[in-house]
Amino acid sequence: MALLRTAITIADGMAYAFGPPLIDKPSHELLGEELLMMGRAREAKAEFDRALLETPNRPLAKRGAAQAAAAARREKTP
């Protein structure tokens, strides 16, 4: 987690003078997936939302956000 958060900090600080870096999976989306697998749905939802700000309408980020939102609702249900 610490390494992934460090990578996100670096990626967020990169200039886009020549366009965004070519990566297979946006960092915030990857962190959201990891948090969701760890059962930390609310945190995951926030990361997927951040990913969608940077890559609007990305299907995997949208799906992850929906899954995280559903999991967060289940966490609140007794």
Stockholm file with secondary structure:
# STOCKHOLM 1.0

chainA/1-78         MALLRTAITIADGMAYAFGPPLIDKPSHELLGEELLMMGRAREAKAEFDRALLETPNRPLAKRGAAQAAAAARREKTP
#=GR chainA/1-78 SS CHHHHHHHHHHHTCCCTTCSCCCSSCHHHHHHHHHHHTTCHHHHHHHHHHHHHHSTTCHHHHHHHHHHHHHHHHHHCC
#=GC SS_cons        CHHHHHHHHHHHTCCCTTCSCCCSSCHHHHHHHHHHHTTCHHHHHHHHHHHHHHSTTCHHHHHHHHHHHHHHHHHHCC
//
